């Protein structure tokens, strides 16, 4: 369930506001229980012209009926269309729809990225002009359409897209999504009315399900079945991209540059210094990448900072997190008084997480060379504007913290502990989850160090690694139900790290410390089974898959391998199905894959690449 909204409503009224695109003399509302597992009971409903702060304009409220009845029970999976309501509305009018929910009602059918304030209050308040709200949220629930009776010459344009169309990043209550602006321009033109229907879903894909069903599956209901629709504007496809991002060791193996692979390698450059890389899984599907890069300025304190462990050791340069958007790399600032920052993760709302120094000289830092860390650092969220930033609190009693990943629900994971070396060890005394304004300790595997979440999916499942009672790193999976659980080792291995998890719960990482000749092996964990990824490879391959660092929702895996000469290269492994099966098969997407095939055209282009993570 997305953050910022309750799981259920009971004996409560919810008042939601929407802007119409055309005017008319009668309206209907359409409710949906498409994703509900239980009947949806509406005890009363009313529509009126929206006023300020949840109010409706005096005298505008009209009761809504369904087949002449003031109440309705909507079966699971079904819609409900109201009777016409005699109500004159102007083009671009704001209307409020109030629904009273007398039964315990799970909020199962929602528009998560509504960007419109909804008001929730106790009791039946549908007819109240002034609404007594106990809480607010920006999601839309159960209300799927408002239909307007329009003149015979009216027509409709359908805006069919993903988060850009849906309005992600737009102003709450601002009605400034691009379809809103289009409706405003068309209303000024005059002539026969043109309705603009926003059928955007944040995170939507063309070919596969993600946030809702895929575009092909919903095209009939969302576009072709819309009354008087004669035009569709399609803006979708970025979420179907399989971008891969990481770092490319430059000639001589003394520096590394952040790299994006989109059919051919693209060097993203630096912030003026010698090094940059993308060192953690990036889960944005909107074409945004985050990582770390050195500037041209030397650090006056001589700090090695966290970046040095992902480059070729300390070199004295200031290092900042960066965001790469539309071909431009921009620095993410530290807190006031600090020099360094670090960007680790980004979601589809433009929120970036990481950690940043402030001006506090922290006595728990290791200030001895070559570490020379002096300044305190704290977990930070940047964005959606690049200069917007806010601090996340460390675990009580800890002076320092760092955020490592964020999902589209706004859940954030990271670490908390001492300053130490500004990376790992005692800096990760506590593994944390930040949600709903709370700082939650995820627990440990028996030790007070290296408790590090690395990635999480939109179900709130968290993976990472933590020291166990033998003081060895061990991959873990944390869920709300089972808390932190260690993942089993492969064969005689005694150490492992989980790097990524997809929406199907597949986990990838590295298992090592045993008798494996290469010292380690990439693993896939699914359905309670830990598997050596090398055992799943079909056909001949000279690669040893050493480390799996990213997996997307199609089950495609990227990581680091060794070729026959011992050279470290990047790899892409794709699911392999039998002749009667396809990658788009729903059954296979649920079971996911049993075998993988290294992409034949990928490896030659990646020679010398290391530390690869996928942009999903």
C-alpha positions as a printed NumPy array, in Angstrom:
array([[  0.   ,   0.   ,   0.   ],
       [  1.492,   3.387,  -0.944],
       [  2.54 ,   5.637,   1.872],
       [  0.372,   8.539,   2.939],
       [ -2.945,   6.703,   2.9  ],
       [ -4.724,   4.281,   5.243],
       [ -5.209,   0.611,   4.436],
       [ -8.958,   0.803,   5.131],
       [-11.761,   3.28 ,   5.662],
       [-14.739,   2.493,   7.913],
       [-17.752,   4.659,   8.682],
       [-15.92 ,   7.522,   7.016],
       [-16.485,   9.908,   4.129],
       [-13.87 ,  10.69 ,   1.519],
       [-14.232,  13.876,  -0.545],
       [-12.219,  13.977,  -3.782],
       [-11.785,  16.823,  -6.247],
       [-11.334,  16.59 , -10.001],
       [-11.178,  19.094, -12.839],
       [-13.455,  18.582, -15.834],
       [-12.301,  19.476, -19.321],
       [-15.636,  20.352, -20.954],
       [-18.922,  21.745, -19.644],
       [-22.457,  20.427, -19.832],
       [-25.841,  20.24 , -18.161],
       [-25.684,  16.754, -16.639],
       [-22.947,  14.602, -15.102],
       [-22.441,  11.009, -14.019],
       [-19.73 ,   9.455, -11.88 ],
       [-18.068,   6.105, -12.539],
       [-16.805,   4.087,  -9.592],
       [-14.476,   1.107,  -9.852],
       [-13.856,  -1.938,  -7.683],
       [-11.612,  -3.471, -10.344],
       [ -8.88 ,  -4.555,  -7.931],
       [-11.101,  -5.235,  -4.936],
       [-11.394,  -8.698,  -3.443],
       [-14.539,  -7.869,  -1.471],
       [-17.738,  -5.984,  -2.39 ],
       [-17.511,  -2.196,  -2.241],
       [-20.426,  -0.67 ,  -0.308],
       [-21.272,   2.977,  -0.989],
       [-23.632,   4.236,   1.702],
       [-24.18 ,   7.645,   0.113],
       [-22.658,   9.791,  -2.627],
       [-22.873,  13.45 ,  -3.593],
       [-21.321,  15.72 ,  -6.203],
       [-20.924,  19.505,  -6.051],
       [-18.785,  22.371,  -7.233],
       [-15.508,  22.389,  -5.323],
       [-14.73 ,  25.194,  -2.926],
       [-11.649,  25.871,  -0.8  ],
       [-10.035,  23.345,   1.56 ],
       [-12.5  ,  20.524,   1.017],
       [-15.643,  22.63 ,   0.977],
       [-18.309,  22.538,  -1.717],
       [-19.959,  25.715,  -2.956],
       [-23.205,  26.573,  -1.186],
       [-26.255,  25.207,  -2.986],
       [-24.275,  23.187,  -5.553],
       [-24.426,  19.775,  -3.857],
       [-26.496,  17.085,  -5.576],
       [-27.187,  13.558,  -4.359],
       [-25.915,  10.778,  -6.608],
       [-28.02 ,   7.663,  -7.125],
       [-27.476,   4.312,  -8.776],
       [-30.546,   2.86 , -10.477],
       [-32.6  ,   5.218,  -8.327],
       [-31.014,   4.015,  -5.083],
       [-28.835,   6.194,  -2.843],
       [-26.646,   3.185,  -2.019],
       [-24.904,   0.542,  -4.086],
       [-22.779,  -2.564,  -3.545],
       [-20.177,  -2.923,  -6.293],
       [-18.959,  -6.514,  -6.807],
       [-15.225,  -7.255,  -6.892],
       [-13.755,  -6.512, -10.304],
       [-16.724,  -4.429, -11.46 ],
       [-17.455,  -0.759, -12.238],
       [-20.604,   1.181, -11.351],
       [-22.075,   4.076, -13.36 ],
       [-24.364,   6.486, -11.552],
       [-27.649,   7.908, -12.751],
       [-27.415,  11.309, -14.518],
       [-27.309,  14.27 , -12.159],
       [-28.821,  17.559, -13.331],
       [-25.907,  19.869, -12.705],
       [-24.613,  22.66 , -14.909],
       [-20.822,  22.701, -15.109],
       [-18.517,  25.035, -17.01 ],
       [-15.441,  23.942, -18.97 ],
       [-12.481,  23.364, -16.622],
       [-14.81 ,  23.34 , -13.592],
       [-13.576,  21.807, -10.334],
       [-16.056,  19.368,  -8.822],
       [-15.968,  17.406,  -5.584],
       [-17.311,  13.872,  -5.217],
       [-18.067,  12.641,  -1.69 ],
       [-18.437,   8.928,  -0.9  ],
       [-19.589,   7.504,   2.424],
       [-18.129,   4.076,   3.227],
       [-20.182,   2.441,   6.017],
       [-18.337,  -0.9  ,   5.964],
       [-14.683,  -1.756,   6.505],
       [-13.38 ,  -0.867,   3.053],
       [ -9.865,  -1.8  ,   1.893],
       [ -8.504,   0.918,  -0.4  ],
       [ -7.714,  -1.558,  -3.151],
       [ -8.603,   0.322,  -6.35 ],
       [ -6.605,   3.514,  -6.35 ],
       [ -4.944,   6.113,  -8.54 ],
       [ -1.69 ,   6.365,  -6.67 ],
       [ -0.268,   9.435,  -8.454],
       [ -3.449,  11.516,  -8.141],
       [ -1.765,  14.805,  -7.181],
       [ -5.116,  16.078,  -5.873],
       [ -5.942,  16.498,  -2.197],
       [ -8.637,  14.177,  -0.892],
       [-10.217,  14.747,   2.527],
       [-11.233,  11.966,   4.921],
       [-13.582,  12.531,   7.858],
       [-15.656,  10.534,  10.338],
       [-19.292,   9.723,   9.665],
       [-21.55 ,  10.524,   6.744],
       [-20.533,  14.019,   5.574],
       [-21.452,  13.752,   1.894],
       [-24.03 ,  16.575,   2.11 ],
       [-21.931,  18.877,   4.289],
       [-20.772,  22.118,   2.719],
       [-17.956,  22.363,   5.263],
       [-16.012,  19.142,   5.548],
       [-14.485,  18.162,   8.898],
       [-11.37 ,  16.295,   7.823],
       [ -9.383,  14.029,  10.108],
       [ -6.762,  13.324,   7.449],
       [ -5.752,  14.079,   3.881],
       [ -4.097,  12.181,   1.047],
       [ -3.194,  12.826,  -2.577],
       [ -4.281,   9.475,  -4.006],
       [ -7.645,   8.956,  -5.688],
       [ -9.741,   5.96 ,  -4.589],
       [-12.65 ,   4.217,  -6.335],
       [-13.54 ,   7.3  ,  -8.444],
       [-12.408,   6.474, -11.983],
       [-14.369,   8.825, -14.289],
       [-16.731,  11.791, -14.355],
       [-18.903,  11.829, -17.484],
       [-20.424,  15.05 , -18.826],
       [-23.396,  15.195, -21.208],
       [-22.119,  17.388, -24.013],
       [-23.437,  18.777, -27.303],
       [-23.674,  16.462, -30.298],
       [-20.559,  17.957, -31.915],
       [-18.284,  17.312, -28.929],
       [-15.284,  15.012, -29.289],
       [-12.605,  13.557, -27.045],
       [ -8.815,  13.287, -27.13 ],
       [ -7.222,  10.503, -25.076],
       [ -3.812,  11.157, -23.5  ],
       [ -2.424,   7.63 , -23.196],
       [  0.873,   7.392, -21.39 ],
       [  2.983,   6.821, -18.311],
       [  4.079,   9.056, -15.426],
       [  4.788,  12.053, -17.667],
       [  1.141,  12.014, -18.756],
       [ -0.157,  10.988, -15.34 ],
       [  1.354,  14.129, -13.859],
       [  4.233,  12.839, -11.771],
       [  6.151,  15.894, -10.568],
       [  3.225,  18.237, -11.145],
       [  1.871,  20.518,  -8.425],
       [ -0.604,  18.994,  -5.995],
       [ -3.976,  20.69 ,  -6.657],
       [ -2.283,  22.771,  -9.368],
       [ -3.946,  21.002, -12.309],
       [ -0.808,  21.603, -14.344],
       [ -0.256,  18.165, -15.875],
       [  0.302,  18.478, -19.63 ],
       [ -3.187,  17.052, -20.42 ],
       [ -4.625,  19.754, -18.1  ],
       [ -2.778,  22.431, -20.044],
       [ -3.973,  20.95 , -23.329],
       [ -7.572,  21.012, -22.064],
       [ -7.142,  24.649, -21.067],
       [ -5.837,  25.626, -24.493],
       [ -8.621,  23.751, -26.294],
       [-11.249,  25.423, -24.091],
       [ -9.97 ,  28.853, -25.172],
       [-10.105,  28.031, -28.868],
       [-13.894,  27.858, -28.962],
       [-15.999,  25.807, -31.338],
       [-17.292,  22.291, -30.561],
       [-16.066,  21.159, -27.124],
       [-13.046,  18.837, -26.971],
       [-12.672,  16.683, -23.848],
       [ -9.162,  15.604, -22.801],
       [ -9.109,  12.23 , -21.053],
       [ -5.989,  11.531, -18.992],
       [ -5.26 ,   7.804, -19.196],
       [ -1.702,   8.003, -17.896],
       [ -0.392,   5.568, -15.29 ],
       [  2.906,   6.245, -13.553],
       [  5.346,   3.418, -14.239],
       [  3.227,   2.024, -17.085],
       [  4.812,  -0.081, -19.814],
       [  3.751,  -0.875, -23.344],
       [  4.579,  -4.57 , -23.446],
       [  4.533,  -5.825, -19.874],
       [  2.606,  -5.252, -16.664],
       [  4.103,  -3.051, -13.978],
       [  2.056,  -0.312, -12.318],
       [ -1.209,  -1.634, -13.713],
       [ -1.618,  -3.768, -16.82 ],
       [  0.403,  -3.133, -19.97 ],
       [ -0.699,  -0.641, -22.611],
       [ -1.741,  -3.265, -25.137],
       [ -4.045,  -4.915, -22.605],
       [ -5.748,  -1.671, -21.583],
       [ -5.909,   0.07 , -24.952],
       [ -9.46 ,  -1.112, -25.657],
       [-10.976,  -0.007, -22.331],
       [ -8.891,   3.141, -21.851],
       [ -8.96 ,   4.427, -25.429],
       [-11.241,   2.686, -27.925],
       [-14.21 ,   2.396, -25.547],
       [-14.2  ,   6.056, -24.517],
       [-17.296,   7.942, -25.771],
       [-16.62 ,  10.21 , -28.772],
       [-12.865,   9.591, -28.664],
       [-11.388,  10.147, -32.125],
       [ -7.776,  11.033, -31.277],
       [ -5.139,   9.416, -29.085],
       [ -1.827,  10.946, -28.013],
       [  0.622,   8.173, -27.112],
       [  3.554,   9.067, -24.872],
       [  4.931,   5.841, -23.48 ],
       [  7.885,   3.503, -23.822],
       [ 10.594,   4.835, -21.534],
       [  9.632,   2.29 , -18.865],
       [ 10.226,  -0.497, -21.404],
       [ 13.859,   0.513, -21.863],
       [ 16.538,  -1.795, -20.475],
       [ 19.228,   0.751, -19.665],
       [ 22.337,  -0.574, -17.963],
       [ 24.61 ,   1.698, -16.009],
       [ 27.883,   1.271, -14.174],
       [ 31.534,   2.203, -14.511],
       [ 34.165,   1.775, -17.226],
       [ 37.809,   1.462, -16.215],
       [ 39.809,   3.767, -18.468],
       [ 43.079,   2.817, -20.092],
       [ 45.697,   2.006, -17.493],
       [ 43.099,   1.03 , -14.867],
       [ 43.82 ,   4.067, -12.713],
       [ 40.502,   5.855, -13.157],
       [ 36.876,   4.974, -13.875],
       [ 34.06 ,   6.869, -15.585],
       [ 30.325,   6.416, -15.156],
       [ 28.925,   4.593, -18.167],
       [ 25.502,   4.033, -19.693],
       [ 24.877,   1.185, -22.119],
       [ 21.954,   1.737, -24.514],
       [ 23.119,  -0.436, -27.385],
       [ 26.595,   1.087, -27.224],
       [ 28.604,   2.48 , -24.298],
       [ 28.041,   6.147, -23.463],
       [ 30.609,   7.817, -21.21 ],
       [ 28.747,  10.12 , -18.804],
       [ 31.893,  12.042, -17.851],
       [ 32.695,  13.486, -14.417],
       [ 32.155,  16.706, -12.463],
       [ 35.633,  17.89 , -13.419],
       [ 37.766,  15.373, -11.555],
       [ 39.279,  12.091, -12.723],
       [ 36.626,   9.586, -11.516],
       [ 32.926,   8.848, -11.576],
       [ 30.725,   5.74 , -11.394],
       [ 27.248,   4.38 , -10.701],
       [ 27.856,   2.053,  -7.783],
       [ 24.361,   1.107,  -6.522],
       [ 21.251,  -0.211,  -8.293],
       [ 19.305,   2.585, -10.034],
       [ 15.589,   1.825, -10.27 ],
       [ 14.261,   4.855, -12.115],
       [ 12.562,   4.138, -15.431],
       [ 12.281,   7.808, -16.371],
       [ 15.766,   8.151, -17.824],
       [ 17.397,   9.465, -14.65 ],
       [ 20.658,   8.036, -13.321],
       [ 22.475,   8.844, -10.095],
       [ 25.985,   8.103,  -8.924],
       [ 29.184,   9.702,  -7.674],
       [ 31.785,  11.887,  -9.39 ],
       [ 34.852,  13.84 ,  -8.392],
       [ 35.115,  17.57 ,  -8.912],
       [ 38.248,  19.442,  -9.914],
       [ 38.646,  20.797,  -6.358],
       [ 40.89 ,  19.226,  -3.76 ],
       [ 39.397,  18.414,  -0.367],
       [ 40.958,  20.867,   2.138],
       [ 40.718,  18.224,   4.872],
       [ 42.292,  15.518,   2.731],
       [ 39.367,  13.159,   3.35 ],
       [ 39.229,   9.871,   1.449],
       [ 35.405,   9.904,   1.725],
       [ 33.071,   7.063,   0.793],
       [ 33.766,   7.438,  -2.94 ],
       [ 37.351,   6.226,  -2.693],
       [ 36.243,   2.624,  -2.092],
       [ 34.473,   2.686,  -5.469],
       [ 37.347,   4.3  ,  -7.363],
       [ 41.023,   3.406,  -7.149],
       [ 41.652,   4.629,  -3.629],
       [ 41.962,   8.112,  -2.111],
       [ 43.223,  10.831,  -4.441],
       [ 42.315,  14.024,  -2.545],
       [ 39.479,  15.303,  -4.736],
       [ 36.08 ,  16.408,  -3.44 ],
       [ 33.444,  13.864,  -4.45 ],
       [ 29.75 ,  14.646,  -4.901],
       [ 26.691,  12.669,  -5.763],
       [ 25.346,  13.413,  -9.207],
       [ 22.067,  13.209, -11.092],
       [ 22.199,  12.604, -14.843],
       [ 19.086,  13.934, -16.563],
       [ 18.553,  14.665, -20.252],
       [ 22.226,  14.219, -20.997],
       [ 23.451,  16.567, -18.267],
       [ 25.378,  15.558, -15.119],
       [ 24.548,  17.816, -12.162],
       [ 26.196,  17.841,  -8.742],
       [ 24.107,  17.147,  -5.638],
       [ 25.171,  19.437,  -2.788],
       [ 26.32 ,  18.435,   0.697],
       [ 24.789,  19.961,   3.805],
       [ 26.023,  23.367,   4.886],
       [ 29.65 ,  23.23 ,   5.991],
       [ 30.356,  19.897,   4.296],
       [ 32.387,  19.098,   1.203],
       [ 31.339,  15.625,   0.062],
       [ 28.091,  13.909,  -0.846],
       [ 27.102,  10.521,  -2.262],
       [ 24.039,   9.549,  -4.373],
       [ 23.009,   5.897,  -4.18 ],
       [ 19.417,   5.489,  -5.374],
       [ 16.591,   7.196,  -7.258],
       [ 12.893,   6.467,  -7.789],
       [ 10.393,   7.385, -10.49 ],
       [  9.376,  10.574,  -8.678],
       [ 12.803,  12.169,  -9.023],
       [ 13.665,  11.577,  -5.357],
       [ 17.348,  10.743,  -4.854],
       [ 18.815,   9.26 ,  -1.69 ],
       [ 22.327,   9.045,  -0.35 ],
       [ 24.42 ,  10.729,   2.308],
       [ 26.167,  14.052,   2.704],
       [ 28.621,  15.749,   5.013],
       [ 27.725,  18.653,   7.243],
       [ 30.084,  21.015,   9.053],
       [ 30.206,  19.035,  12.33 ],
       [ 33.608,  17.62 ,  13.314],
       [ 32.634,  14.141,  14.487],
       [ 34.83 ,  12.522,  17.182],
       [ 33.688,   9.054,  16.063],
       [ 35.363,   9.549,  12.649],
       [ 38.62 ,   7.811,  11.774],
       [ 40.723,  10.887,  11.107],
       [ 43.981,   8.998,  10.66 ],
       [ 45.554,   8.69 ,   7.189],
       [ 44.764,   7.343,   4.689],
       [ 41.078,   7.619,   5.733],
       [ 41.346,  11.099,   7.249],
       [ 37.597,  11.439,   7.751],
       [ 36.662,  14.43 ,   9.918],
       [ 33.127,  15.548,   9.133],
       [ 29.851,  14.003,  10.151],
       [ 27.517,  12.692,   7.438],
       [ 23.772,  12.114,   7.427],
       [ 21.219,  10.351,   5.226],
       [ 19.687,  12.73 ,   2.72 ],
       [ 16.852,  12.938,   0.203],
       [ 17.376,  15.273,  -2.755],
       [ 14.576,  16.28 ,  -5.063],
       [ 12.551,  16.26 ,  -7.   ],
       [ 14.395,  19.56 ,  -7.577],
       [ 18.162,  19.104,  -7.593],
       [ 18.689,  21.796,  -4.95 ],
       [ 15.94 ,  20.482,  -2.658],
       [ 17.291,  18.35 ,   0.176],
       [ 16.193,  17.104,   3.558],
       [ 17.936,  15.095,   6.236],
       [ 16.73 ,  11.718,   7.473],
       [ 17.327,  11.042,  11.17 ],
       [ 19.837,   8.393,  12.274],
       [ 18.826,   5.655,  14.692],
       [ 18.557,   7.055,  18.236],
       [ 22.008,   7.312,  19.769],
       [ 23.863,   7.097,  16.45 ],
       [ 25.678,  10.209,  15.194],
       [ 25.823,   9.313,  11.477],
       [ 23.614,   7.741,   8.812],
       [ 23.337,   7.038,   5.074],
       [ 20.443,   6.184,   2.768],
       [ 21.089,   3.568,   0.105],
       [ 17.823,   2.981,  -1.809],
       [ 14.299,   4.351,  -2.29 ],
       [ 11.252,   2.824,  -3.959],
       [  8.311,   4.434,  -5.73 ],
       [  6.269,   4.314,  -2.512],
       [  8.766,   6.593,  -0.806],
       [ 10.159,   3.891,   1.48 ],
       [ 13.874,   4.439,   2.086],
       [ 16.494,   2.062,   3.453],
       [ 19.992,   2.716,   4.697],
       [ 22.419,   2.494,   7.573],
       [ 23.15 ,   4.235,  10.852],
       [ 26.09 ,   4.102,  13.214],
       [ 29.441,   5.757,  13.839],
       [ 31.301,   7.965,  11.393],
       [ 34.308,   5.596,  11.313],
       [ 35.619,   5.312,   7.725],
       [ 32.47 ,   6.814,   6.158],
       [ 31.751,   3.471,   4.508],
       [ 30.583,   0.134,   5.947],
       [ 31.875,  -1.409,   9.161],
       [ 30.804,   0.474,  12.271],
       [ 29.045,   3.025,  10.07 ],
       [ 26.49 ,   0.289,   9.489],
       [ 25.727,  -0.64 ,  13.08 ],
       [ 22.011,  -0.506,  12.29 ],
       [ 20.089,  -1.318,   9.123],
       [ 17.202,   1.133,   8.807],
       [ 13.893,   1.659,   7.054],
       [ 12.434,   5.17 ,   6.927],
       [  8.691,   5.278,   6.309],
       [  5.715,   7.328,   7.479],
       [  8.039,   9.568,   9.464],
       [  9.412,   6.636,  11.445],
       [ 12.965,   5.32 ,  11.698],
       [ 12.729,   1.525,  11.915],
       [ 15.571,  -0.828,  12.89 ],
       [ 15.552,  -3.809,  10.506],
       [ 17.608,  -5.943,  12.882],
       [ 20.79 ,  -7.906,  12.208],
       [ 22.218, -11.422,  11.781],
       [ 24.003, -11.459,  15.115],
       [ 26.66 ,  -8.752,  14.762],
       [ 26.777,  -4.968,  15.12 ],
       [ 28.588,  -4.146,  11.881],
       [ 28.044,  -4.138,   8.102],
       [ 24.253,  -4.25 ,   8.48 ],
       [ 23.644,  -2.822,   5.03 ],
       [ 20.431,  -2.753,   2.984],
       [ 21.304,  -2.402,  -0.697],
       [ 18.004,  -2.497,  -2.594],
       [ 14.235,  -2.735,  -2.108],
       [ 11.264,  -3.222,  -4.405],
       [  7.821,  -1.615,  -4.38 ],
       [  6.488,  -4.372,  -2.124],
       [  8.827,  -3.167,   0.616],
       [ 11.041,  -6.269,   0.423],
       [ 14.633,  -5.347,   1.307],
       [ 17.87 ,  -7.129,   0.422],
       [ 21.442,  -6.519,   1.439],
       [ 24.117,  -8.042,   3.64 ],
       [ 25.095,  -8.152,   7.306],
       [ 27.817,  -9.721,   9.379],
       [ 26.714, -12.986,  10.959],
       [ 27.898, -14.487,  14.246],
       [ 31.028, -15.752,  12.478],
       [ 31.785, -12.138,  11.447],
       [ 31.276, -13.03 ,   7.788],
       [ 29.042, -11.032,   5.466],
       [ 25.838, -12.879,   4.605],
       [ 23.067, -11.892,   2.193],
       [ 19.674, -11.224,   3.752],
       [ 16.05 , -10.698,   2.791],
       [ 13.878,  -8.523,   5.028],
       [ 10.1  ,  -8.566,   4.817],
       [  7.473,  -7.105,   7.109],
       [  6.185, -10.583,   7.867],
       [  9.439, -12.472,   8.525],
       [ 11.835,  -9.602,   9.31 ],
       [ 15.531, -10.127,   8.497],
       [ 16.326, -13.638,   7.293],
       [ 19.738, -14.882,   6.065],
       [ 19.948, -16.376,   2.582],
       [ 21.677, -19.765,   2.393],
       [ 25.217, -20.119,   1.075],
       [ 26.08 , -22.101,  -2.046],
       [ 28.076, -25.283,  -1.421],
       [ 31.015, -24.521,   0.922],
       [ 30.851, -20.743,   0.549],
       [ 30.791, -18.765,   3.793],
       [ 30.176, -15.212,   2.582],
       [ 27.586, -13.525,   0.348],
       [ 26.007, -10.197,  -0.609],
       [ 22.556,  -9.57 ,  -2.098],
       [ 22.624,  -6.608,  -4.487],
       [ 19.185,  -6.337,  -6.029],
       [ 15.588,  -7.582,  -5.957],
       [ 12.869,  -7.178,  -8.565],
       [  9.088,  -6.929,  -8.224],
       [  8.765, -10.722,  -8.494],
       [ 11.036, -11.183,  -5.481],
       [ 13.996, -12.573,  -7.447],
       [ 17.285, -11.694,  -5.752],
       [ 20.775, -11.566,  -7.241],
       [ 24.211, -11.14 ,  -5.738],
       [ 27.515, -12.898,  -5.055],
       [ 28.374, -15.966,  -3.004],
       [ 32.048, -16.548,  -2.145],
       [ 34.575, -17.683,   0.446],
       [ 34.576, -21.358,  -0.543],
       [ 36.536, -23.557,  -2.935],
       [ 35.146, -21.959,  -6.102],
       [ 38.239, -21.458,  -8.35 ],
       [ 37.314, -17.885,  -9.241],
       [ 36.734, -17.004,  -5.575],
       [ 33.075, -16.198,  -6.049],
       [ 29.996, -16.851,  -8.152],
       [ 26.927, -14.886,  -9.141],
       [ 23.733, -16.187,  -7.569],
       [ 20.011, -16.094,  -8.204],
       [ 17.655, -16.671,  -5.289],
       [ 13.998, -17.381,  -6.039],
       [ 11.195, -19.448,  -4.536],
       [ 13.359, -20.326,  -1.541],
       [ 16.194, -21.716,  -3.687],
       [ 19.756, -20.389,  -3.906],
       [ 21.297, -21.109,  -7.332],
       [ 24.713, -20.603,  -8.892],
       [ 23.937, -18.515, -11.962],
       [ 26.669, -20.36 , -13.881],
       [ 24.685, -23.588, -13.536],
       [ 21.759, -21.965, -15.333],
       [ 23.695, -20.871, -18.409],
       [ 22.584, -22.619, -21.609],
       [ 24.955, -23.244, -24.476],
       [ 28.681, -22.655, -24.636],
       [ 30.102, -19.671, -22.805],
       [ 33.655, -18.741, -21.929],
       [ 32.418, -16.479, -19.14 ],
       [ 32.424, -17.201, -15.436],
       [ 29.6  , -15.13 , -13.947],
       [ 31.246, -13.729, -10.859],
       [ 28.894, -11.104,  -9.501],
       [ 25.24 , -10.344, -10.308],
       [ 24.447,  -6.726,  -9.505],
       [ 21.068,  -5.961, -11.059],
       [ 17.863,  -7.722, -12.101],
       [ 14.858,  -6.156, -13.799],
       [ 11.224,  -7.225, -13.86 ],
       [ 11.796,  -9.289, -17.016],
       [ 14.355, -11.377, -15.149],
       [ 17.305,  -9.957, -17.094],
       [ 20.486,  -9.902, -15.016],
       [ 23.61 ,  -7.769, -15.335],
       [ 26.869,  -8.05 , -13.512],
       [ 30.575,  -8.765, -13.669],
       [ 32.218, -11.844, -15.206],
       [ 35.665, -13.204, -16.057],
       [ 36.448, -14.344, -19.579],
       [ 38.818, -17.178, -20.487],
       [ 41.845, -14.883, -20.21 ],
       [ 40.878, -13.758, -16.733],
       [ 39.825, -10.292, -17.919],
       [ 36.961,  -8.732, -16.003],
       [ 34.004,  -7.896, -18.265],
       [ 30.366,  -6.923, -17.89 ],
       [ 27.621,  -9.41 , -18.747],
       [ 23.928,  -9.409, -19.555],
       [ 22.008, -12.654, -19.016],
       [ 18.476, -12.955, -20.383],
       [ 15.809, -15.539, -19.501],
       [ 15.698, -18.574, -21.789],
       [ 12.391, -20.322, -22.398],
       [ 11.472, -23.381, -24.382],
       [ 10.122, -23.214, -27.927],
       [  6.525, -23.169, -26.701],
       [  7.196, -20.314, -24.316],
       [  7.888, -16.6  , -24.738],
       [  9.426, -13.87 , -22.626],
       [  6.076, -12.1  , -22.526],
       [  4.262, -15.134, -21.149],
       [  2.393, -14.22 , -17.968],
       [  3.007, -17.71 , -16.616],
       [  6.728, -17.362, -17.142],
       [  6.823, -13.87 , -15.717],
       [  5.35 , -15.299, -12.527],
       [  7.572, -18.373, -12.358],
       [ 10.424, -16.412, -13.913],
       [ 13.239, -18.23 , -15.534],
       [ 15.047, -21.486, -15.054],
       [ 17.902, -20.946, -17.526],
       [ 19.764, -17.885, -18.77 ],
       [ 21.621, -17.048, -21.972],
       [ 24.474, -14.515, -22.082],
       [ 23.629, -11.958, -24.745],
       [ 25.932, -12.658, -27.739],
       [ 26.366,  -9.014, -28.785],
       [ 26.749,  -7.545, -25.324],
       [ 30.027,  -8.924, -24.024],
       [ 32.372,  -7.618, -26.753],
       [ 31.146,  -4.092, -26.169],
       [ 31.761,  -4.265, -22.452],
       [ 35.359,  -5.412, -22.23 ],
       [ 36.924,  -3.607, -19.315],
       [ 33.641,  -2.726, -17.685],
       [ 33.16 ,  -3.421, -14.01 ],
       [ 30.726,  -2.694, -11.205],
       [ 27.666,  -2.847, -13.429],
       [ 24.181,  -2.115, -12.215],
       [ 21.032,  -1.98 , -14.228],
       [ 18.843,   1.062, -14.701],
       [ 15.408,  -0.54 , -14.526]])
